[in-house]
């Protein structure tokens, strides 16, 4: 693993209000992520400046707190900022050294901007006092809650059990927390019983919401992804289906997409769980 300090001229990305997360801004403090998730959009040049070495070369935006402070001074009415919602986990290992996430949350608190965090890492527990002060919302993401399958899909991400324990701790200290099934992979994690088990777990943990989204595969990411499937025995048998399904579009369509939406809707309705951050 290599780490490279860089300086940036801008940090915040203004977006139309997101219907699931309710944010108006997104920011990433690191470029690159060591979790090795095979579905990560960071492997596409459309979403990352360093797709080839995304898992091994982490770029640290060292001046991010300074830039964020300047941008929030000009931003006007405070609106929700999502940190780590792009293609980087904002509480990845290097955060323990640089503390950019912690510093930037402190700046958001100073300027009165609400914060949403998305992560797979229990390092978020380091900042519970700050998160409470910020009135932050935290989303833990999962590709599946089946650890054996998760080890294939996200080989270097924290174990599912660690994420669940972190959710329990955030709940215990009173921080609003939700879960995300990101992404749902056709034929692999979209079966009715798997989706049902995810929402059942969300209900058992009494999280505030459980969000879902299908796998997206940009065209320039297909060679890498298909090769990964070919080299992975558990996934190899789905390769031809994926080649057909993603030949013309980045996202599933037709009956596949209808089935994913139906399974998620039915499970969320059955367990009484919101599929977005409540307003």
DRENPA-3360 file (N, C-alpha, C; in nm, 2 decimals, always signed):
BEGIN
1 = XXXXXXXX = +0.08/-0.12/+0.00/+0.00/+0.00/+0.00/+0.09/+0.12/+0.00 ~ +0.06/+0.22/-0.09/+0.13/+0.34/-0.09/+0.04/+0.46/-0.07 ~ +0.09/+0.56/+0.00/+0.01/+0.68/+0.03/+0.08/+0.80/-0.02 ~ +0.00/+0.89/-0.09/+0.06/+1.01/-0.15/-0.02/+1.13/-0.11 ~ +0.04/+1.23/-0.05/-0.02/+1.35/-0.01/-0.04/+1.44/-0.13 ~ -0.16/+1.49/-0.15/-0.18/+1.59/-0.26/-0.26/+1.71/-0.20 ~ -0.26/+1.81/-0.28/-0.34/+1.93/-0.24/-0.44/+1.96/-0.35 ~ -0.56/+2.00/-0.31/-0.67/+2.02/-0.40/-0.71/+2.16/-0.40;
9 = XXXXXXXX = -0.78/+2.20/-0.51/-0.83/+2.34/-0.52/-0.98/+2.35/-0.47 ~ -1.05/+2.24/-0.48/-1.19/+2.23/-0.44/-1.22/+2.10/-0.37 ~ -1.33/+2.09/-0.30/-1.36/+1.97/-0.22/-1.51/+1.94/-0.24 ~ -1.59/+2.03/-0.21/-1.74/+2.01/-0.21/-1.79/+1.99/-0.36 ~ -1.88/+1.89/-0.38/-1.95/+1.88/-0.50/-2.10/+1.91/-0.48 ~ -2.15/+2.01/-0.54/-2.29/+2.04/-0.52/-2.38/+1.95/-0.61 ~ -2.48/+1.89/-0.55/-2.57/+1.81/-0.63/-2.71/+1.85/-0.60 ~ -2.80/+1.80/-0.69/-2.95/+1.82/-0.66/-2.98/+1.73/-0.53;
17 = XXXXXXXX = -3.07/+1.78/-0.45/-3.10/+1.71/-0.33/-3.13/+1.56/-0.36 ~ -3.05/+1.47/-0.30/-3.06/+1.33/-0.32/-3.18/+1.28/-0.25 ~ -3.26/+1.19/-0.32/-3.38/+1.14/-0.27/-3.37/+1.04/-0.16 ~ -3.25/+0.97/-0.16/-3.23/+0.86/-0.05/-3.16/+0.92/+0.07 ~ -3.05/+1.00/+0.05/-2.97/+1.04/+0.16/-3.00/+1.19/+0.20 ~ -3.07/+1.26/+0.12/-3.11/+1.40/+0.15/-3.00/+1.50/+0.15 ~ -2.89/+1.47/+0.09/-2.78/+1.57/+0.09/-2.78/+1.66/-0.03 ~ -2.71/+1.77/-0.02/-2.69/+1.87/-0.12/-2.55/+1.88/-0.16;
25 = XXXXXXXX = -2.46/+1.82/-0.08/-2.32/+1.82/-0.11/-2.26/+1.69/-0.08 ~ -2.15/+1.65/-0.16/-2.07/+1.53/-0.14/-1.93/+1.57/-0.13 ~ -1.85/+1.51/-0.05/-1.71/+1.53/-0.05/-1.63/+1.40/-0.01 ~ -1.52/+1.38/-0.08/-1.43/+1.27/-0.05/-1.29/+1.33/-0.01 ~ -1.24/+1.27/+0.10/-1.12/+1.32/+0.16/-0.99/+1.24/+0.12 ~ -1.02/+1.12/+0.06/-0.92/+1.04/+0.01/-0.96/+0.99/-0.13 ~ -0.86/+0.96/-0.21/-0.88/+0.90/-0.34/-0.81/+0.76/-0.34 ~ -0.89/+0.66/-0.36/-0.84/+0.52/-0.34/-0.89/+0.46/-0.21;
33 = XXXXXXXX = -0.90/+0.33/-0.21/-0.95/+0.26/-0.09/-0.90/+0.12/-0.09 ~ -0.85/+0.07/+0.03/-0.79/-0.06/+0.04/-0.89/-0.18/+0.06 ~ -1.02/-0.15/+0.06/-1.11/-0.26/+0.09/-1.12/-0.36/-0.03 ~ -1.08/-0.33/-0.15/-1.07/-0.42/-0.26/-1.21/-0.47/-0.30 ~ -1.32/-0.40/-0.29/-1.45/-0.44/-0.33/-1.45/-0.45/-0.48 ~ -1.49/-0.57/-0.53/-1.47/-0.60/-0.67/-1.57/-0.51/-0.75 ~ -1.67/-0.46/-0.69/-1.78/-0.38/-0.76/-1.75/-0.23/-0.75 ~ -1.64/-0.19/-0.69/-1.62/-0.05/-0.66/-1.61/+0.03/-0.79;
41 = XXXXXXXX = -1.68/+0.14/-0.80/-1.68/+0.23/-0.91/-1.55/+0.31/-0.92 ~ -1.46/+0.30/-0.82/-1.33/+0.36/-0.83/-1.24/+0.29/-0.94 ~ -1.29/+0.18/-0.99/-1.21/+0.11/-1.09/-1.25/+0.17/-1.23 ~ -1.34/+0.27/-1.23/-1.38/+0.34/-1.36/-1.32/+0.48/-1.36 ~ -1.27/+0.52/-1.47/-1.22/+0.66/-1.49/-1.33/+0.76/-1.48 ~ -1.45/+0.71/-1.49/-1.57/+0.80/-1.48/-1.58/+0.85/-1.34 ~ -1.54/+0.77/-1.24/-1.56/+0.80/-1.10/-1.43/+0.83/-1.02 ~ -1.31/+0.80/-1.09/-1.19/+0.81/-1.01/-1.08/+0.86/-1.11;
49 = XXXXXXXX = -0.98/+0.93/-1.06/-0.87/+0.98/-1.13/-0.76/+0.87/-1.14 ~ -0.77/+0.77/-1.05/-0.66/+0.67/-1.04/-0.72/+0.53/-1.04 ~ -0.80/+0.49/-1.15/-0.87/+0.36/-1.15/-0.77/+0.24/-1.15 ~ -0.66/+0.25/-1.21/-0.57/+0.13/-1.23/-0.51/+0.09/-1.09 ~ -0.47/+0.19/-1.01/-0.41/+0.16/-0.88/-0.50/+0.19/-0.76 ~ -0.63/+0.19/-0.79/-0.73/+0.24/-0.69/-0.71/+0.17/-0.55 ~ -0.69/+0.04/-0.55/-0.68/-0.03/-0.43/-0.54/-0.03/-0.36 ~ -0.44/+0.02/-0.43/-0.30/+0.01/-0.38/-0.25/+0.15/-0.35;
57 = XXXXXXXX = -0.29/+0.25/-0.42/-0.24/+0.39/-0.41/-0.34/+0.48/-0.36 ~ -0.32/+0.52/-0.24/-0.42/+0.61/-0.17/-0.37/+0.76/-0.17 ~ -0.45/+0.84/-0.23/-0.41/+0.99/-0.23/-0.49/+1.06/-0.12 ~ -0.41/+1.13/-0.04/-0.46/+1.19/+0.08/-0.47/+1.34/+0.05 ~ -0.59/+1.40/+0.06/-0.61/+1.54/+0.03/-0.57/+1.62/+0.16 ~ -0.45/+1.64/+0.17/-0.39/+1.69/+0.29/-0.45/+1.83/+0.33 ~ -0.48/+1.91/+0.23/-0.53/+2.05/+0.27/-0.68/+2.05/+0.27 ~ -0.75/+1.94/+0.27/-0.90/+1.93/+0.27/-0.96/+2.02/+0.38;
65 = XXXXXXXX = -0.92/+2.02/+0.50/-0.98/+2.10/+0.60/-0.98/+2.25/+0.57 ~ -0.86/+2.30/+0.52/-0.85/+2.44/+0.48/-0.94/+2.47/+0.37 ~ -0.95/+2.39/+0.27/-1.03/+2.42/+0.15/-1.18/+2.41/+0.19 ~ -1.22/+2.31/+0.28/-1.36/+2.30/+0.32/-1.40/+2.43/+0.40 ~ -1.32/+2.48/+0.48/-1.35/+2.60/+0.56/-1.38/+2.71/+0.47 ~ -1.30/+2.73/+0.37/-1.32/+2.84/+0.27/-1.45/+2.82/+0.19 ~ -1.47/+2.70/+0.15/-1.59/+2.68/+0.07/-1.72/+2.69/+0.15 ~ -1.72/+2.65/+0.28/-1.84/+2.67/+0.36/-1.87/+2.81/+0.40;
73 = XXXXXXXX = -1.76/+2.89/+0.40/-1.78/+3.04/+0.43/-1.86/+3.10/+0.31 ~ -1.86/+3.04/+0.19/-1.93/+3.10/+0.08/-2.06/+3.02/+0.04 ~ -2.08/+2.91/+0.12/-2.19/+2.82/+0.07/-2.33/+2.87/+0.10 ~ -2.35/+2.96/+0.19/-2.48/+3.01/+0.22/-2.55/+2.92/+0.32 ~ -2.68/+2.90/+0.30/-2.77/+2.82/+0.39/-2.71/+2.68/+0.41 ~ -2.69/+2.64/+0.54/-2.64/+2.51/+0.57/-2.73/+2.40/+0.52 ~ -2.67/+2.31/+0.45/-2.75/+2.19/+0.40/-2.66/+2.07/+0.41 ~ -2.72/+1.95/+0.41/-2.65/+1.83/+0.45/-2.54/+1.80/+0.35;
81 = XXXXXXXX = -2.43/+1.75/+0.41/-2.31/+1.71/+0.34/-2.28/+1.56/+0.37 ~ -2.27/+1.49/+0.26/-2.24/+1.34/+0.28/-2.09/+1.33/+0.26 ~ -2.02/+1.26/+0.35/-1.88/+1.23/+0.35/-1.86/+1.08/+0.32 ~ -1.78/+1.05/+0.22/-1.76/+0.91/+0.19/-1.86/+0.84/+0.11 ~ -1.95/+0.91/+0.05/-2.06/+0.85/-0.03/-2.01/+0.82/-0.17 ~ -1.89/+0.87/-0.21/-1.84/+0.85/-0.34/-1.78/+0.71/-0.35 ~ -1.66/+0.70/-0.39/-1.59/+0.57/-0.41/-1.48/+0.55/-0.31 ~ -1.48/+0.62/-0.20/-1.38/+0.60/-0.10/-1.44/+0.59/+0.04;
89 = XXXXXXXX = -1.39/+0.51/+0.12/-1.44/+0.49/+0.26/-1.36/+0.60/+0.34 ~ -1.44/+0.69/+0.40/-1.38/+0.80/+0.47/-1.32/+0.76/+0.60 ~ -1.35/+0.64/+0.65/-1.29/+0.59/+0.78/-1.20/+0.47/+0.75 ~ -1.14/+0.47/+0.63/-1.04/+0.37/+0.60/-0.92/+0.39/+0.69 ~ -0.83/+0.29/+0.68/-0.71/+0.28/+0.77/-0.63/+0.41/+0.79 ~ -0.61/+0.48/+0.67/-0.52/+0.60/+0.67/-0.59/+0.71/+0.75 ~ -0.72/+0.71/+0.77/-0.78/+0.81/+0.85/-0.73/+0.81/+1.00 ~ -0.69/+0.70/+1.04/-0.63/+0.69/+1.18/-0.51/+0.77/+1.19;
97 = XXXXXXXX = -0.44/+0.80/+1.08/-0.31/+0.88/+1.09/-0.34/+1.02/+1.06 ~ -0.42/+1.05/+0.95/-0.44/+1.19/+0.91/-0.56/+1.26/+0.97 ~ -0.66/+1.19/+1.01/-0.78/+1.25/+1.08/-0.84/+1.35/+1.00 ~ -0.84/+1.34/+0.87/-0.91/+1.44/+0.78/-1.06/+1.44/+0.80 ~ -1.12/+1.32/+0.82/-1.26/+1.32/+0.84/-1.30/+1.39/+0.97 ~ -1.23/+1.36/+1.07/-1.25/+1.42/+1.20/-1.24/+1.57/+1.19 ~ -1.14/+1.62/+1.13/-1.12/+1.76/+1.12/-1.22/+1.83/+1.04 ~ -1.27/+1.76/+0.93/-1.37/+1.82/+0.84/-1.51/+1.82/+0.91;
105 = XXXXXXXX = -1.54/+1.72/+0.99/-1.66/+1.72/+1.07/-1.66/+1.84/+1.16 ~ -1.55/+1.86/+1.23/-1.54/+1.97/+1.32/-1.57/+2.11/+1.25 ~ -1.52/+2.12/+1.13/-1.54/+2.24/+1.05/-1.69/+2.25/+1.01 ~ -1.75/+2.14/+0.97/-1.90/+2.14/+0.95/-1.98/+2.18/+1.07 ~ -1.94/+2.14/+1.19/-2.00/+2.18/+1.31/-1.99/+2.33/+1.33 ~ -1.87/+2.38/+1.31/-1.84/+2.52/+1.33/-1.93/+2.61/+1.24 ~ -1.96/+2.56/+1.12/-2.04/+2.64/+1.02/-2.19/+2.60/+1.02 ~ -2.22/+2.50/+1.10/-2.36/+2.46/+1.12/-2.42/+2.37/+1.01;
113 = XXXXXXXX = -2.33/+2.30/+0.93/-2.37/+2.22/+0.83/-2.40/+2.07/+0.88 ~ -2.51/+2.02/+0.86/-2.54/+1.88/+0.90/-2.46/+1.78/+0.82 ~ -2.42/+1.67/+0.88/-2.33/+1.57/+0.82/-2.39/+1.43/+0.81 ~ -2.37/+1.37/+0.70/-2.40/+1.22/+0.68/-2.27/+1.15/+0.65 ~ -2.25/+1.04/+0.71/-2.13/+0.96/+0.69/-2.17/+0.82/+0.63 ~ -2.10/+0.77/+0.53/-2.12/+0.64/+0.48/-1.99/+0.56/+0.49 ~ -1.99/+0.45/+0.56/-1.86/+0.37/+0.58/-1.89/+0.23/+0.60 ~ -1.78/+0.15/+0.59/-1.78/+0.01/+0.63/-1.70/-0.01/+0.75;
121 = XXXXXXXX = -1.63/+0.09/+0.80/-1.53/+0.08/+0.90/-1.57/+0.12/+1.04 ~ -1.54/+0.04/+1.14/-1.57/+0.07/+1.28/-1.48/+0.18/+1.34 ~ -1.39/+0.23/+1.27/-1.31/+0.34/+1.31/-1.40/+0.46/+1.34 ~ -1.51/+0.47/+1.28/-1.61/+0.57/+1.31/-1.64/+0.59/+1.46 ~ -1.62/+0.48/+1.53/-1.65/+0.49/+1.68/-1.56/+0.58/+1.75 ~ -1.44/+0.60/+1.69/-1.34/+0.69/+1.75/-1.41/+0.83/+1.77 ~ -1.50/+0.87/+1.69/-1.55/+1.01/+1.68/-1.69/+1.02/+1.74 ~ -1.74/+0.93/+1.82/-1.88/+0.93/+1.86/-1.91/+1.06/+1.93;
129 = XXXXXXXX = -1.83/+1.12/+2.01/-1.86/+1.24/+2.08/-1.88/+1.36/+1.98 ~ -1.79/+1.36/+1.88/-1.80/+1.46/+1.78/-1.92/+1.44/+1.69 ~ -1.95/+1.32/+1.66/-2.07/+1.29/+1.58/-2.20/+1.33/+1.65 ~ -2.20/+1.31/+1.78/-2.32/+1.35/+1.86/-2.33/+1.50/+1.85 ~ -2.22/+1.57/+1.87/-2.22/+1.71/+1.87/-2.26/+1.77/+1.73 ~ -2.23/+1.69/+1.63/-2.26/+1.74/+1.49/-2.40/+1.70/+1.45 ~ -2.47/+1.62/+1.53/-2.60/+1.57/+1.50/-2.59/+1.48/+1.37 ~ -2.48/+1.41/+1.36/-2.45/+1.34/+1.23/-2.54/+1.21/+1.22;
137 = XXXXXXXX = -2.56/+1.17/+1.10/-2.63/+1.04/+1.07/-2.52/+0.95/+1.00 ~ -2.52/+0.83/+1.04/-2.42/+0.73/+0.99/-2.49/+0.62/+0.92 ~ -2.44/+0.59/+0.80/-2.49/+0.47/+0.73/-2.37/+0.37/+0.71 ~ -2.40/+0.24/+0.75/-2.30/+0.14/+0.73/-2.34/+0.06/+0.61 ~ -2.25/+0.04/+0.51/-2.28/-0.03/+0.39/-2.24/-0.17/+0.39 ~ -2.32/-0.25/+0.32/-2.29/-0.40/+0.31/-2.32/-0.44/+0.16 ~ -2.24/-0.53/+0.11/-2.28/-0.59/-0.02/-2.37/-0.71/+0.01 ~ -2.35/-0.77/+0.13/-2.43/-0.88/+0.18/-2.40/-0.90/+0.32;
145 = XXXXXXXX = -2.49/-0.96/+0.40/-2.46/-0.99/+0.54/-2.41/-1.13/+0.56 ~ -2.39/-1.20/+0.45/-2.33/-1.33/+0.45/-2.18/-1.32/+0.44 ~ -2.11/-1.35/+0.55/-1.97/-1.32/+0.56/-1.89/-1.40/+0.46 ~ -1.92/-1.52/+0.43/-1.85/-1.60/+0.33/-1.85/-1.53/+0.19 ~ -1.97/-1.49/+0.16/-1.99/-1.42/+0.03/-1.92/-1.28/+0.03 ~ -1.94/-1.21/+0.14/-1.87/-1.08/+0.15/-1.72/-1.09/+0.14 ~ -1.66/-1.20/+0.18/-1.52/-1.21/+0.17/-1.47/-1.22/+0.02 ~ -1.56/-1.27/-0.06/-1.54/-1.28/-0.20/-1.56/-1.14/-0.27;
153 = XXXXXXXX = -1.67/-1.07/-0.23/-1.71/-0.95/-0.30/-1.63/-0.83/-0.25 ~ -1.59/-0.83/-0.12/-1.51/-0.71/-0.06/-1.41/-0.77/+0.03 ~ -1.30/-0.83/-0.03/-1.21/-0.92/+0.04/-1.13/-0.85/+0.16 ~ -1.11/-0.72/+0.15/-1.03/-0.66/+0.26/-1.11/-0.56/+0.34 ~ -1.24/-0.56/+0.33/-1.33/-0.48/+0.41/-1.35/-0.54/+0.55 ~ -1.38/-0.46/+0.65/-1.41/-0.51/+0.78/-1.52/-0.62/+0.78 ~ -1.50/-0.72/+0.86/-1.60/-0.82/+0.87/-1.74/-0.77/+0.90 ~ -1.84/-0.84/+0.84/-1.98/-0.80/+0.86/-2.01/-0.79/+1.01;
161 = XXXXXXXX = -1.96/-0.88/+1.09/-1.99/-0.88/+1.24/-1.94/-0.75/+1.30 ~ -1.82/-0.71/+1.26/-1.77/-0.58/+1.32/-1.86/-0.46/+1.28 ~ -1.91/-0.46/+1.16/-2.00/-0.35/+1.12/-2.13/-0.36/+1.21 ~ -2.18/-0.48/+1.23/-2.30/-0.49/+1.31/-2.28/-0.44/+1.45 ~ -2.16/-0.48/+1.51/-2.13/-0.44/+1.64/-2.12/-0.29/+1.65 ~ -2.06/-0.23/+1.55/-2.04/-0.08/+1.54/-2.18/-0.01/+1.54 ~ -2.27/-0.07/+1.46/-2.41/-0.02/+1.46/-2.47/-0.02/+1.59 ~ -2.46/-0.13/+1.66/-2.51/-0.14/+1.80/-2.46/-0.04/+1.89;
169 = XXXXXXXX = -2.33/-0.01/+1.88/-2.26/+0.09/+1.97/-2.31/+0.23/+1.93 ~ -2.33/+0.26/+1.80/-2.38/+0.39/+1.77/-2.52/+0.41/+1.82 ~ -2.60/+0.30/+1.81/-2.74/+0.31/+1.86/-2.74/+0.33/+2.01 ~ -2.64/+0.26/+2.08/-2.64/+0.27/+2.22/-2.61/+0.42/+2.27 ~ -2.52/+0.49/+2.20/-2.49/+0.63/+2.24/-2.58/+0.73/+2.18 ~ -2.68/+0.69/+2.10/-2.78/+0.78/+2.05/-2.75/+0.85/+1.92 ~ -2.67/+0.79/+1.84/-2.64/+0.85/+1.71/-2.73/+0.78/+1.60 ~ -2.81/+0.85/+1.52/-2.89/+0.79/+1.42/-2.81/+0.71/+1.32;
177 = XXXXXXXX = -2.85/+0.59/+1.30/-2.77/+0.50/+1.21/-2.86/+0.42/+1.12 ~ -2.82/+0.40/+1.00/-2.89/+0.32/+0.90/-2.80/+0.22/+0.83 ~ -2.86/+0.14/+0.74/-2.78/+0.04/+0.67/-2.80/+0.06/+0.52 ~ -2.71/+0.02/+0.44/-2.72/+0.03/+0.29/-2.68/-0.11/+0.23 ~ -2.77/-0.16/+0.15/-2.73/-0.28/+0.07/-2.68/-0.23/-0.07 ~ -2.55/-0.21/-0.07/-2.48/-0.14/-0.18/-2.36/-0.22/-0.23 ~ -2.36/-0.26/-0.35/-2.47/-0.27/-0.44/-2.54/-0.41/-0.43 ~ -2.66/-0.41/-0.49/-2.73/-0.54/-0.51/-2.68/-0.60/-0.64;
185 = XXXXXXXX = -2.62/-0.72/-0.64/-2.56/-0.78/-0.76/-2.65/-0.88/-0.82 ~ -2.70/-0.86/-0.94/-2.79/-0.95/-1.00/-2.74/-1.10/-1.00 ~ -2.83/-1.19/-0.97/-2.80/-1.33/-0.97/-2.71/-1.38/-0.85 ~ -2.65/-1.28/-0.78/-2.55/-1.31/-0.68/-2.60/-1.27/-0.54 ~ -2.65/-1.15/-0.53/-2.71/-1.11/-0.40/-2.85/-1.06/-0.41 ~ -2.92/-1.08/-0.52/-3.05/-1.03/-0.54/-3.16/-1.13/-0.51 ~ -3.13/-1.25/-0.46/-3.23/-1.35/-0.43/-3.32/-1.30/-0.32 ~ -3.44/-1.34/-0.32/-3.54/-1.29/-0.23/-3.50/-1.32/-0.09;
193 = XXXXXXXX = -3.45/-1.44/-0.06/-3.42/-1.47/+0.08/-3.30/-1.39/+0.13 ~ -3.21/-1.35/+0.04/-3.09/-1.27/+0.08/-3.13/-1.13/+0.11 ~ -3.21/-1.07/+0.03/-3.26/-0.94/+0.05/-3.35/-0.93/+0.17 ~ -3.43/-1.03/+0.19/-3.52/-1.04/+0.31/-3.44/-1.05/+0.44 ~ -3.33/-1.12/+0.43/-3.25/-1.14/+0.55/-3.18/-1.00/+0.59 ~ -3.14/-0.93/+0.49/-3.08/-0.80/+0.51/-3.18/-0.70/+0.58 ~ -3.30/-0.69/+0.53/-3.40/-0.61/+0.59/-3.44/-0.66/+0.73 ~ -3.44/-0.79/+0.75/-3.47/-0.85/+0.88/-3.36/-0.81/+0.98;
201 = XXXXXXXX = -3.24/-0.81/+0.94/-3.13/-0.77/+1.02/-3.14/-0.62/+1.06 ~ -3.18/-0.54/+0.96/-3.20/-0.40/+0.99/-3.31/-0.38/+1.09 ~ -3.41/-0.46/+1.08/-3.52/-0.45/+1.18/-3.47/-0.50/+1.32 ~ -3.40/-0.60/+1.33/-3.34/-0.65/+1.45/-3.25/-0.55/+1.52 ~ -3.18/-0.48/+1.44/-3.09/-0.38/+1.49/-3.16/-0.25/+1.52 ~ -3.28/-0.24/+1.48/-3.36/-0.12/+1.50/-3.30/+0.01/+1.44 ~ -3.25/-0.01/+1.32/-3.19/+0.11/+1.25/-3.30/+0.20/+1.20 ~ -3.26/+0.32/+1.17/-3.35/+0.43/+1.12/-3.40/+0.40/+0.98;
209 = XXXXXXXX = -3.32/+0.34/+0.90/-3.35/+0.32/+0.76/-3.26/+0.21/+0.70 ~ -3.30/+0.16/+0.58/-3.22/+0.06/+0.51/-3.23/+0.10/+0.36 ~ -3.13/+0.14/+0.30/-3.13/+0.18/+0.16/-3.07/+0.08/+0.07 ~ -3.11/+0.07/-0.05/-3.07/-0.03/-0.15/-3.04/+0.04/-0.28 ~ -2.95/-0.03/-0.36/-2.92/+0.02/-0.49/-2.86/-0.09/-0.57 ~ -2.89/-0.10/-0.70/-2.83/-0.21/-0.79/-2.69/-0.18/-0.83 ~ -2.62/-0.28/-0.87/-2.49/-0.27/-0.92/-2.48/-0.19/-1.05 ~ -2.39/-0.10/-1.05/-2.36/-0.01/-1.17/-2.23/-0.05/-1.23;
217 = XXXXXXXX = -2.22/-0.07/-1.36/-2.09/-0.11/-1.42/-2.07/-0.02/-1.54 ~ -1.99/+0.09/-1.53/-1.96/+0.17/-1.64/-1.88/+0.09/-1.75 ~ -1.89/+0.13/-1.87/-1.83/+0.05/-1.98/-1.68/+0.03/-1.96 ~ -1.61/+0.13/-1.92/-1.46/+0.11/-1.91/-1.42/+0.02/-1.79 ~ -1.52/-0.02/-1.71/-1.50/-0.11/-1.59/-1.52/-0.25/-1.63 ~ -1.59/-0.28/-1.74/-1.63/-0.41/-1.77/-1.52/-0.51/-1.79 ~ -1.41/-0.48/-1.86/-1.30/-0.57/-1.87/-1.24/-0.62/-1.74 ~ -1.22/-0.52/-1.65/-1.17/-0.56/-1.51/-1.27/-0.65/-1.44;
225 = XXXXXXXX = -1.40/-0.61/-1.45/-1.50/-0.68/-1.37/-1.52/-0.82/-1.42 ~ -1.53/-0.83/-1.55/-1.55/-0.97/-1.62/-1.43/-1.06/-1.59 ~ -1.31/-1.00/-1.59/-1.19/-1.08/-1.57/-1.19/-1.13/-1.42 ~ -1.24/-1.04/-1.33/-1.25/-1.08/-1.19/-1.35/-1.19/-1.17 ~ -1.46/-1.19/-1.24/-1.56/-1.29/-1.23/-1.50/-1.42/-1.29 ~ -1.43/-1.41/-1.40/-1.37/-1.53/-1.46/-1.27/-1.60/-1.36 ~ -1.19/-1.52/-1.29/-1.09/-1.57/-1.20/-1.15/-1.62/-1.06 ~ -1.28/-1.60/-1.04/-1.34/-1.63/-0.91/-1.44/-1.74/-0.92;
233 = XXXXXXXX = -1.41/-1.86/-0.87/-1.49/-1.98/-0.90/-1.64/-1.95/-0.86 ~ -1.66/-1.88/-0.75/-1.80/-1.86/-0.70/-1.88/-1.77/-0.80 ~ -1.81/-1.69/-0.88/-1.88/-1.59/-0.97/-1.87/-1.63/-1.11 ~ -1.78/-1.72/-1.15/-1.76/-1.76/-1.29/-1.88/-1.80/-1.36 ~ -1.97/-1.87/-1.30/-2.09/-1.92/-1.37/-2.19/-1.81/-1.41 ~ -2.17/-1.69/-1.35/-2.26/-1.58/-1.39/-2.21/-1.49/-1.50 ~ -2.09/-1.52/-1.54/-2.02/-1.43/-1.63/-2.10/-1.40/-1.76 ~ -2.15/-1.50/-1.83/-2.22/-1.48/-1.95/-2.35/-1.40/-1.93;
241 = XXXXXXXX = -2.41/-1.43/-1.82/-2.53/-1.35/-1.79/-2.50/-1.20/-1.77 ~ -2.39/-1.17/-1.71/-2.34/-1.03/-1.69/-2.30/-0.97/-1.82 ~ -2.24/-1.04/-1.90/-2.20/-0.99/-2.03/-2.32/-0.95/-2.11 ~ -2.43/-1.02/-2.10/-2.55/-0.99/-2.17/-2.62/-0.87/-2.10 ~ -2.63/-0.88/-1.97/-2.71/-0.78/-1.89/-2.65/-0.64/-1.90 ~ -2.51/-0.63/-1.90/-2.45/-0.50/-1.90/-2.39/-0.46/-2.03 ~ -2.43/-0.53/-2.14/-2.37/-0.50/-2.27/-2.41/-0.36/-2.31 ~ -2.53/-0.31/-2.29/-2.57/-0.18/-2.34/-2.60/-0.08/-2.23;
249 = XXXXXXXX = -2.61/-0.12/-2.11/-2.64/-0.02/-2.00/-2.55/-0.04/-1.88 ~ -2.54/+0.07/-1.80/-2.46/+0.06/-1.68/-2.53/-0.01/-1.56 ~ -2.66/-0.01/-1.57/-2.74/-0.07/-1.46/-2.84/-0.18/-1.52 ~ -2.88/-0.27/-1.43/-2.97/-0.38/-1.47/-3.10/-0.31/-1.53 ~ -3.17/-0.39/-1.61/-3.30/-0.34/-1.67/-3.39/-0.45/-1.69 ~ -3.51/-0.42/-1.73/-3.61/-0.52/-1.76/-3.65/-0.60/-1.63 ~ -3.67/-0.73/-1.65/-3.72/-0.82/-1.54/-3.63/-0.83/-1.43 ~ -3.50/-0.82/-1.45/-3.40/-0.83/-1.35/-3.42/-0.71/-1.25;
257 = XXXXXXXX = -3.43/-0.59/-1.31/-3.44/-0.47/-1.22/-3.58/-0.47/-1.15 ~ -3.68/-0.51/-1.22/-3.81/-0.52/-1.16/-3.81/-0.62/-1.04 ~ -3.74/-0.73/-1.05/-3.74/-0.82/-0.94/-3.66/-0.77/-0.82 ~ -3.55/-0.70/-0.85/-3.47/-0.63/-0.74/-3.56/-0.53/-0.67 ~ -3.63/-0.45/-0.74/-3.71/-0.34/-0.68/-3.83/-0.41/-0.60 ~ -3.89/-0.51/-0.66/-4.00/-0.58/-0.59/-3.95/-0.65/-0.46 ~ -3.84/-0.71/-0.46/-3.79/-0.78/-0.34/-3.76/-0.68/-0.23 ~ -3.69/-0.57/-0.27/-3.66/-0.47/-0.17/-3.79/-0.40/-0.11;
265 = XXXXXXXX = -3.88/-0.37/-0.20/-4.00/-0.31/-0.16/-4.08/-0.40/-0.06 ~ -4.09/-0.53/-0.10/-4.17/-0.62/-0.02/-4.10/-0.64/+0.12 ~ -3.97/-0.65/+0.12/-3.90/-0.68/+0.25/-3.91/-0.56/+0.34 ~ -3.89/-0.44/+0.28/-3.89/-0.31/+0.36/-4.03/-0.29/+0.41 ~ -4.13/-0.32/+0.33/-4.27/-0.30/+0.38/-4.30/-0.40/+0.49 ~ -4.26/-0.53/+0.47/-4.29/-0.63/+0.57/-4.23/-0.60/+0.70 ~ -4.11/-0.54/+0.71/-4.04/-0.51/+0.83/-4.06/-0.37/+0.88 ~ -4.13/-0.29/+0.80/-4.16/-0.15/+0.84/-4.04/-0.06/+0.84;
273 = XXXXXXX = -3.96/-0.07/+0.74/-3.83/+0.00/+0.74/-3.83/+0.10/+0.63 ~ -3.79/+0.23/+0.65/-3.78/+0.33/+0.55/-3.67/+0.30/+0.46 ~ -3.68/+0.32/+0.33/-3.57/+0.30/+0.23/-3.50/+0.43/+0.20 ~ -3.51/+0.53/+0.28/-3.43/+0.65/+0.27/-3.42/+0.71/+0.41 ~ -3.33/+0.81/+0.42/-3.31/+0.88/+0.54/-3.44/+0.97/+0.56 ~ -3.51/+0.95/+0.67/-3.63/+1.03/+0.69/-3.60/+1.18/+0.70 ~ -3.70/+1.25/+0.65/-3.68/+1.40/+0.64/-3.69/+1.46/+0.79;
% end
